C-alpha cells in the first residue's frame, strides 16, 4: 500500500512538473490611482524579483510552484497577493509612513546647508506619503562633484534690456535628482539644474513648417509662486526626421571598464543600455567599441548594425578592473571615428563613464582642447553617466558641452530605454548646431526679468553674432523650453533694487511701430554641415492669459520649474510649495503614455516627505 501511494505521488508530481512557467504582468498604483515606480515585486519563497517601471508596470516569470507575489516599497504597506490562474495582476498599495517605521529602517540622512536635519524632518511630516524606492542606500555626496551654480537674479531692463544664452537639451540633472530622491536623500543644490529638469519632459510644440529646422512658440501668464509677476514660456521645437530618412551613423562606443565601474548600476547597467541602442541600428550604420582601464583597447572593429549578435557578444565580454585612462581612450575612439568618417553621415563618439578620469589626459583643459578640435572636424561627443558615490557630474557635463553632444544620466533600464529607444533620433542625429537664443525686452512693458536656470549656458550678448562661439545642438525632434519670470512695468517687487536711469540711452517709451510688443525672441543656428549661422526671430505681443487657460505645456513646465526652485532653496521661490507643484502637475498630465509626468508627482511627494523645512515655513 505504501509503495502504491509513493508511485501515485510521483506520477502526480511528474505531471505537475510538466506545467510550464508563466509570465505575470500588472500595474501597481496608489490610493489616488497614480502609478508607483520602484516597487520590489518578489516571488514569495524565492529570490526572483523585479521592479516596477515609471508607469508602475511590472512583468515577472513565475514557476509552477509559485503561490504568491510580495509587493514592497518603503513608505507603503507591504502586500502579499496570492496567485490565481489569471496572468494579469493589478495591485493598489496603501501609504504608511510612521515615525517608528522609519526608525526600524535605520535611515540616516546627512545634513545639508540650509536644510533641516532629515532625522528631525520625519517626525514633522509623519503623515505625508513617501516614495522611496526599494532598499535605501545612502549616497556619499562628498565624493561626488557638481559645478557650482550661481542662480540668475533679476536684471533691470533699463540697464540690460538684452539677454543671451545657449540652448540646453541635456536631461541628466532630472534623472540624477530622481536617483537621490529614490534613495531617500535630498539632492545637493548644485545637482539641481532647473533647465535640464524642465527639458526632461516632452511638450506638444508645433513642428517647423518653413525654411528653418526650428520653430518658436511663446506664451505669457501670471507667476503662480510670485503674485504680481509674470511668466514667459518659450518653446523651441526641432524638426523630427523619420528613422528611415536619418543619415548613416559611424558610432564609436567608448566604455569605461575601470575598477570603479564594477557596481551593478554601472557596467552591468551600461551593457543593458547599449544593447537597447544596438537594437535600433540599421545595416548601413557601423559601430566600434573601445574600452579604457589602465590602457585603451579596441574591443570591436567597425561592425555593421545588422550584426547585432556580434556587437552584443562583445558587450557581454566586458569586465571592470584597473585604473582609468580616459584620455587615451578618447584619442583612440576619435582616431577610429576619423578613419571611418562618413562625409554626409552622423559621426559620433558615445562615452559611457562615471566621470572618474584619473590616469592619462586627466587635465580637464587638455581634454577640452582635444574634444573641441575633433568637434570642428565633424565628430561629435555624447556622454552617458552611470553610477553613484564617485560620480563626477561637473566633469562629464563640461566635456559633453565642448563636444557638440548631449549628456544624459542613466539611473535605470527605463531611462536607458527613454534615451536610446524612444528618443533615438534626438540623441544621435543633429539637425541644428550652435543654437543660441537672444531676447530683447521692451521697457515699456517690462521692468526686470530673470531666466530660470541656464546658469551654465549664459553667453555675452556679443557672442550671439559670433559664429566662432560654440553653443548647444538640437537633434531630430528635440525640444528646448525656457521660462523667464518678469516684473511688469510699474509693479513693485522686493526682487528689484533701485537703479538710476542711464543718462545717454533712449527714453524708455515704446518705439513707434512696435508698441504692442513685449519682447522679441531671436534664434541663431547653423546647419550641421555649415559654419555660417542663420538668424530668425519671433516678436511676442504684450498679452497675458489666465493661468488656468494656458496650455498644458506651460502649466506642467512651470510645475517642474517650481519644484526646482524648492529643491534649490531658491531665494526667488516666493510662495512656492510642494502641494502647489503636485496640484498643477496633476492638472497638466496630458497623454503621459510612458508615465513620466505621473512619476514626477511621486518624486515631488518624496521630496515633500524629506524636506520639512519648506512646508512648515508656510503653515
Secondary structure, DSSP 8 states (H G I E B T S, - for coil): -HHHHHHHHHHHHHHHHTS--EEEEEEEE-TTS-B--S-EEEETTSS-EEE--TTSEEEEEE-TT--EEEEE-TTB--EEEE--S-SB--EE--B---HHHHHHHT------TTS--HHHHHHHTTTS-----SS-----GGGSB---------EETTT--EEEEE-----HHHHHHHHHHHTT----GGG--HHHHHTTS--------SSSSEEEEEEEEE-SSSTT-EEEEEEEEE----GGGS--EEEEEEEE-SGGG-SIIIIIHHHHHHHHHHTT--TT-EEEEEEESSSEEEEEEEEETT-HHHHHHHHHT----S--BHHHHHHHHHHHHHHT--TTSEEEEEEEE-S---BSS--HHHHHHHHHHHHHTT-EEEEEE--SSS-BHHHHHHHHHHTT--EEE--SHHHHHIIIIITHHHHH-EEEEEEEEEEEE-TTTEEEEEE-S-GGGB--GGGGG-TTS--EEEETT-EEEEEEEEEETT---TTS------SSS--SS--TT-TTEEEEEEEEEE-TT-SS-EEEEEEEES----GGGS-HHHHHHHHHHHHHHHHHT-TT-TT--HHHHHHHHHTT--S-TTSHHHHHHHHHHHHHHH-HHHHHHT-
